[in-house]
Amino acid sequence: MTYLRSIAGLFGSTSELSERHRVKTPGYEWMQGVETLDDYFRICRERVVFSRTDLKTERREHIIDGNSPFQLSPANSQGASRTILMTHGLTDSPFLMRDIGAWFQSQGFRVLSMQLPGHGTRPGDLLDVRWQDWARAQRRLIDMLAEESDELYLLGFSLGAVLSLYQALHTPRFSALFLFSPAIRITSLVRAACPLAVAGRWWQRAAWFDVQPDTDSFKYESLTNRAICEVYRLTEAQRRLAAITGLKTPLFVAASENDATIDSPAVIDWFARQQSAHKRMLYYSTGQPGVPDGVRVINARHPEQRIRSYSHTALLQSPENPHYGEEGTLRFCTHYYRLDPEKYRRCKAGEEDCIGEMFDESEDCKVIRRLTWNPGYTEMLEEIRQFLDQLKQDDLISHNGRNT
């Protein structure tokens, strides 16, 4: 169904394109002028202000804040200095790390949620970006944070997860990795996005996988073929690097079996092959799949809440999130925009039959709104806390062993 949407979108009119679909800042310019973290926050925020086309509203400051990178100081600073760098997914913004960032702050972490090149500004900035731009920006921040931290952790969602994994394979210097819905493998059919991106130099509409109204202030709904192509190239680069070096970093992973964006079985297979002495995974499923050691299966069906399955977009958002939460203002219905305008209208109007992963329809659920929060969010945080406690305990045992 996703590819039908792509084909349908390809035959859309060039007249759909507007100012927000034009490049303002190429990816290779994203970190220009950044010498310090203060530079980074200032330059990124200024870029959001002069790039976005939706700021003529009373929500202006809220939109700017949500799309700009942010930093949170630890709630307490006892013991070692612990910093966690958080990296969002494709088409997302730093806003999507607000909930999980606040929790890590409460656990004594310094938190930095970055803004990937091409993101938080306008969809058109994803016309001229390469995966190396994303990796260089992330590594630049890693280097700066490493100078100020005793322990450095990485947390990533989807694209951000595979970028974090790439960094850990390239330079193993992290205390732990937290990977949510990691794009370990995506279908090889997306390779078609690469020649379409090239064709877009002559036919503008071919550069776009989809063009939508972009009503979500914190996530692009329009998406370029260049961005999809670069995600595929990144997954291939990560795969080549993994073939020559193993991952020893402690690992926490969470994924949904019904994920329509990534290959979830591939994540399970990948997790089973990892050799880290400390690894844990949560797998949200509507059945009882066979899983390797270290994986906990969590029920993803909640009929009392009309929740049919967990989506790609659900894991990191609290039910209380004012935008994406259970009572949030955003209704995720983009999967119907081109394929079925009447279902799109019903979904946006709150007339959906159920909530879950897009296209996970049935006879009793013919209109499904994509789930944008995690009903098991508190339980997931407890799993993370236990994982961190185990790392701390094992480090203490190891330290005491060296001193005897």
ZITA-V500399 format. One record per run of one state. SS is the DSSP state (alpha for helix, beta for strand, coil for the rest). FROM is the first residue (numbers start at 1). TO is the last residue. Records with the same first field share a line. If there is no record, write none. Layout:
SS->FROM-TO, FROM-TO
//
This chain:
coil->1-1, 11-13, 17-18, 22-26, 30-36, 52-59, 68-69, 73-81, 88-93, 107-108, 114-122, 128-130, 147-150, 158-158, 171-175, 181-187, 200-203, 211-222, 243-250, 257-263, 274-278, 286-294, 300-301, 306-306, 308-331, 333-333, 337-340, 349-353, 357-361, 363-364, 366-367, 371-376, 403-404
alpha->2-10, 14-16, 19-21, 27-29, 37-51, 60-67, 94-106, 123-127, 131-146, 159-170, 188-199, 204-207, 225-242, 264-273, 303-305, 334-336, 341-348, 377-402
beta->70-72, 82-87, 109-113, 151-157, 176-180, 208-210, 223-224, 251-256, 279-285, 295-299, 302-302, 307-307, 332-332, 354-356, 362-362, 365-365, 368-370
//
